[in-house]
Amino acid sequence: MKTKKLVILAMLSAISVAGSAFVSFPAGIARAYPIQHAVNVVTAVIFGPAAAVSVAFLTAIVRIMTGTGSLLAFPGGMIGALLAGLLYMKFGKVWTAALGEVVGTGILAALLAVPYAKFLMGTEAAALFFMPPFLVSSLSGAILGAVLVRRLVLNRVKLPLY
């Protein structure tokens, strides 16, 4: 079972990386990459918060190494994945995982991105500078992820729940 889980997590990371290369749209000053957020919700529901954070971390590393992402991929993906997993674990509802992704990425990670960008990227930004694009990206991806999980459940796909 451990090997199967690792393979599925690697595939989810690959889907997230490939999805960010092909699916994006303008969101104010940045681009929205909803596939990362959809994968966060799916992983949080199926495998829990630790696995969701691991997939988000691996995705961020690969995206940075391939030049398709910035250092903001770390707080943006990981905080949303963690909160999505924790809320799903507590309440057991797919919509709470989606809400966790939006709040974690769209609000908390956007606020954390300001000092993060200043110290690690040398960029000065106002407190609410990152919030609109982070919210648009995370909301669209969280909805996509929640719909995907619901479709899997309605089609009686056996999910390897943690």
Secondary structure by P-SEA (a helix, b strand, c coil): caaaaaaaaaaaaaaaaaaaacbbbbcccccccaaaaaaaaaaaacccaaaaaaaaaaaaaaaaaacccccccccccaaaaaaaaaaaaacccaaaaaaaaaaacccaaaaaaaaaaaaccccccccccccaaaaaaaaaaaaaaaaaaaaaaaaccccccc
